[in-house]
Amino acid sequence: MASLFHRFVTLGQVHDDPNEEKLRKSSLLVVSGPFAFAGIVWGLLYYSRGLLFPGSIPFIYGLLSVGTIVHFSITKKYQFFRNIQLLLILLLPFSLQISLGGFVPSSAVIYWAIVAPAGAMFFDSIRRSLYWFGAYLILVVIAYLVNDKLPEYVNWDLPDNFVNALFLMNIIGVSGIVFSILYYFVSKITSLNGALEEQSEKLKEMDKVKSRFFANISHEFRTPLTLILGLLSKQKADPATTEDNRQKSIKMIRNAQRLMQLIN
């Protein structure tokens, strides 16, 4: 099961993708996969009661979502996949208002759509997520305004127990999907933070090793150089030293002192 999940979340990745890009692609698949599955299951539930038209709304969404996932796994076109998935997630809940027959019965479903602007903030950009959120609010207002008109055109004669069961399923489904998404994000972020901390510890240890190395190597240079400077100073101060040798000693002392400055 774990290997299948790993293969699924890496469908759209390219070998040279940076880690941030891989995380975005995997996360979007984690979001879109449960939504596609939920749409197909919902449609099948409607079909089981002979409700072909309302069932086709979530069922077609599920098929379209699966189709975009397959297309993404083949073409690796992330931007196209992202925009289509966010659009489908935004529009589906408001389309389901028709299948449920009103604003109140579909309120739990309409809440699904908040995933689109929230997802755009992560998958696209902060600025464009504001447009997605604006579209979400407009659709909520439209859903409220057309609520009184729906009974004139839509009457699926759904039993109360069936509507209540769907409402319960919506709440459980939405909660499960949101929790799964958050769990995946948090686990990934925790894993990345752990890797960064481990890398930071390795860098600190490498820095200590380098510091010890330079301390040791500078000590190895400083000790013989100190002895050389001492001997040259004695030679320079010795009265028996000729003037030519004294001048040579002065030059050697000057160069040795430069080396000592570099070491220090």
C-alpha positions in Angstrom: 0.0 0.0 0.0 2.8 2.4 0.9 4.6 1.7 -2.4 1.4 2.3 -4.4 0.8 5.6 -2.6 4.4 6.6 -3.3 4.0 5.8 -7.0 0.8 7.8 -7.1 2.2 11.0 -5.5 5.3 10.9 -7.7 3.4 10.5 -11.0 4.1 14.0 -12.3 7.6 14.5 -11.0 10.6 15.0 -13.3 14.1 13.8 -12.2 15.6 17.3 -12.1 12.7 18.9 -10.3 13.7 20.9 -7.2 12.4 19.6 -3.9 9.9 22.4 -3.5 8.4 21.6 -6.9 8.2 17.9 -6.1 6.4 18.8 -2.9 3.8 20.9 -4.8 3.2 18.3 -7.4 2.8 15.5 -4.8 0.6 17.6 -2.6 -1.8 18.5 -5.5 -2.1 14.8 -6.3 -2.9 14.1 -2.6 -5.7 16.8 -2.9 -7.1 15.8 -6.3 -7.1 12.0 -5.7 -9.6 11.8 -2.8 -11.9 14.4 -4.5 -12.0 12.3 -7.7 -12.7 9.1 -5.7 -15.4 10.8 -3.7 -17.1 12.1 -6.8 -17.2 8.7 -8.5 -18.6 7.1 -5.3 -21.2 9.8 -4.9 -22.3 9.4 -8.5 -22.6 5.6 -8.0 -24.8 6.2 -4.9 -27.2 8.3 -7.0 -27.2 5.8 -9.8 -28.1 3.1 -7.3 -31.4 5.0 -6.7 -32.1 5.6 -10.3 -31.1 9.3 -10.2 -29.1 9.5 -13.5 -29.0 13.3 -14.0 -27.9 14.3 -10.5 -25.6 11.3 -10.3 -23.9 12.4 -13.5 -22.7 15.6 -11.9 -20.2 14.1 -9.4 -19.5 11.1 -11.5 -18.5 13.1 -14.6 -16.4 15.3 -12.3 -14.6 12.2 -10.9 -13.9 10.9 -14.5 -12.6 14.4 -15.6 -10.4 14.6 -12.5 -9.0 11.1 -13.1 -8.4 12.0 -16.8 -6.4 15.1 -15.8 -4.3 13.0 -13.4 -3.5 10.5 -16.2 -2.7 13.4 -18.5 -0.4 14.9 -15.9 1.4 11.6 -15.4 2.1 11.4 -19.1 2.8 15.1 -20.1 4.2 16.4 -16.7 2.5 19.7 -17.4 2.0 20.9 -13.9 0.5 24.4 -14.6 -2.3 23.0 -16.8 -3.0 20.2 -14.3 -3.0 22.7 -11.4 -5.4 25.2 -13.0 -7.9 22.5 -14.2 -7.9 20.7 -10.8 -8.5 24.0 -8.9 -11.3 25.0 -11.3 -13.0 21.6 -10.9 -12.7 21.6 -7.1 -14.2 25.2 -7.1 -17.1 24.5 -9.5 -18.1 21.0 -8.4 -19.7 21.8 -5.0 -21.9 24.5 -6.5 -23.0 22.1 -9.2 -23.9 19.6 -6.5 -26.3 22.1 -5.1 -28.6 21.1 -7.9 -28.3 17.5 -7.2 -29.0 18.0 -3.5 -31.9 20.4 -4.2 -30.9 23.4 -2.1 -28.4 25.6 -0.4 -28.9 24.1 3.1 -28.6 20.4 2.1 -25.5 21.2 0.1 -23.8 23.5 2.6 -21.3 20.9 3.7 -20.5 20.2 0.0 -20.2 23.9 -0.9 -17.6 24.2 1.9 -15.4 21.9 -0.2 -14.8 24.7 -2.6 -12.7 26.6 -0.1 -9.9 24.1 -0.9 -9.5 25.8 -4.3 -8.4 29.3 -3.0 -6.6 27.7 -0.1 -4.8 25.3 -2.5 -4.0 28.2 -4.9 -2.1 29.9 -2.1 0.2 26.9 -1.9 0.2 25.5 -5.5 0.1 28.8 -7.4 0.8 32.1 -5.7 -0.4 34.3 -2.8 -1.7 37.0 -5.2 -3.7 34.8 -7.5 -5.2 33.0 -4.5 -7.1 36.2 -3.8 -8.8 35.9 -7.2 -9.8 32.3 -6.4 -11.1 33.3 -3.0 -13.1 36.1 -4.7 -14.6 33.6 -7.1 -15.5 31.3 -4.2 -17.3 34.1 -2.4 -19.2 35.1 -5.6 -20.3 31.5 -6.1 -21.5 31.2 -2.5 -23.7 34.3 -3.0 -25.0 33.0 -6.3 -25.8 29.6 -4.6 -27.7 31.4 -1.9 -29.7 33.6 -4.4 -30.8 30.8 -6.6 -31.8 28.6 -3.6 -35.5 29.7 -3.7 -35.7 29.0 -7.5 -34.4 25.5 -7.3 -37.6 23.8 -6.1 -39.4 25.1 -9.2 -37.0 23.3 -11.5 -35.4 20.6 -9.4 -37.4 18.0 -7.5 -35.7 14.6 -7.2 -38.1 13.5 -4.5 -35.3 12.4 -2.3 -36.2 10.7 1.0 -35.2 12.6 4.1 -33.1 9.7 5.3 -31.2 9.6 2.0 -30.5 13.4 2.1 -29.4 13.2 5.7 -27.1 10.3 4.9 -25.5 12.3 2.1 -25.2 15.2 4.4 -23.4 13.0 6.9 -21.2 11.5 4.2 -20.3 15.0 3.1 -19.2 16.1 6.5 -17.2 12.9 7.1 -15.8 13.1 3.6 -14.8 16.8 3.7 -13.3 16.4 7.2 -11.4 13.3 6.1 -10.0 15.0 3.0 -9.1 18.2 4.8 -7.4 16.2 7.6 -5.6 14.0 5.1 -4.3 17.0 3.3 -3.2 18.7 6.5 -1.6 15.5 7.8 0.3 15.1 4.5 1.5 18.7 4.5 2.5 18.7 8.2 4.3 15.3 7.9 6.2 16.5 4.8 7.1 19.8 6.5 8.2 17.9 9.7 10.3 15.6 7.5 11.9 18.5 5.7 12.6 20.3 9.0 14.2 17.1 10.4 16.4 16.8 7.3 17.4 20.5 7.6 18.2 20.1 11.3 20.3 17.0 10.5 22.1 18.9 7.7 22.7 21.8 10.0 24.2 19.5 12.6 26.5 18.0 9.9 27.5 21.5 8.8 28.3 22.5 12.4 30.4 19.3 12.8 32.2 20.0 9.5 32.9 23.6 10.7 34.4 22.2 13.9 36.6 19.8 12.0 37.8 22.6 9.7 38.5 24.9 12.7 40.5 22.1 14.4 42.4 21.4 11.2 43.4 25.1 10.7 44.4 25.4 14.4 46.6 22.3 14.2 48.2 23.2 10.8 48.9 26.8 12.0 50.5 25.5 15.1 52.7 23.1 13.0 53.8 26.1 10.9 54.3 28.5 13.8 56.6 26.3 15.9 59.5 25.8 13.3 59.0 29.4 12.1 59.5 30.7 15.6 62.8 28.7 15.9 64.0 30.0 12.5 63.3 33.6 13.6 65.2 33.0 16.9 68.3 31.7 15.1 68.2 34.5 12.5 68.0 37.1 15.3 71.0 35.6 17.0 72.9 35.5 13.8 72.0 39.2 13.1 73.1 40.2 16.6 76.4 38.2 16.6 79.4 40.6 16.3 81.3 38.0 14.3 78.7 38.1 11.5 79.8 39.9 8.4 77.8 42.9 7.1 76.7 40.9 4.0 75.4 38.0 6.1 73.7 40.5 8.5 71.8 42.1 5.6 70.8 38.6 4.4 69.6 37.8 7.9 67.5 41.0 8.0 65.8 40.0 4.7 65.1 36.5 6.0 63.7 37.8 9.2 61.4 40.2 7.4 60.0 37.4 5.2 59.6 35.1 8.1 57.7 37.7 10.0 55.3 38.1 7.0 54.7 34.3 7.1 54.0 34.6 10.8 51.4 37.3 10.2 49.7 35.2 7.6 49.6 32.2 10.0 48.2 34.4 12.8 
